Amino acid sequence: MSIWMVVTSVWVMFAICVVLFVRGASPHVQRSDEVRDDGGEAPAEMPRAKI
């Protein structure tokens, strides 16, 4: 393996770890608290489309 392949692989692994850490460390936002239900149908109650 060339030295550039090793360096690139290390940087890619580092970038993936940073992305996963930031996603895991960010607070989870409850979107259901922000959206009010106005009496519409729930997704489970909606009729299926005919294919």
C-alpha positions as CSV (number, residue, x, y, z in Angstrom):
1,M,0.0,0.0,0.0
2,S,1.2,3.4,-0.7
3,I,1.7,6.0,2.0
4,W,-1.0,8.2,0.5
5,M,-3.5,5.4,0.8
6,V,-2.7,4.9,4.5
7,V,-2.9,8.7,5.2
8,T,-6.2,8.9,3.3
9,S,-7.7,5.9,5.2
10,V,-6.7,7.4,8.5
11,W,-8.3,10.7,7.7
12,V,-11.5,9.0,6.4
13,M,-11.8,7.0,9.6
14,F,-11.2,10.1,11.7
15,A,-13.9,12.0,9.8
16,I,-16.4,9.1,10.2
17,C,-15.7,9.0,13.9
18,V,-16.2,12.8,14.3
19,V,-19.5,12.6,12.4
20,L,-20.8,9.8,14.5
21,F,-19.7,11.4,17.7
22,V,-21.4,14.7,16.8
23,R,-24.6,13.0,15.8
24,G,-24.6,11.0,19.0
25,A,-23.8,14.0,21.2
26,S,-26.4,16.3,19.8
27,P,-29.7,16.5,21.8
28,H,-32.7,14.7,20.4
29,V,-35.5,17.1,19.4
30,Q,-39.0,15.9,20.0
31,R,-40.9,17.2,16.9
32,S,-44.2,15.8,18.1
33,D,-44.3,18.5,20.9
34,E,-44.0,21.3,18.3
35,V,-46.7,20.0,16.0
36,R,-50.3,20.1,17.1
37,D,-52.8,17.5,15.9
38,D,-55.8,19.2,14.3
39,G,-57.9,16.0,14.1
40,G,-56.4,14.8,10.8
41,E,-55.9,11.1,10.1
42,A,-52.8,9.4,11.5
43,P,-50.4,7.9,9.0
44,A,-51.4,4.4,10.1
45,E,-55.1,5.2,9.4
46,M,-54.5,6.6,5.9
47,P,-55.7,4.4,3.0
48,R,-53.0,2.7,0.9
49,A,-52.5,3.8,-2.6
50,K,-53.4,1.4,-5.4
51,I,-50.5,0.3,-7.5
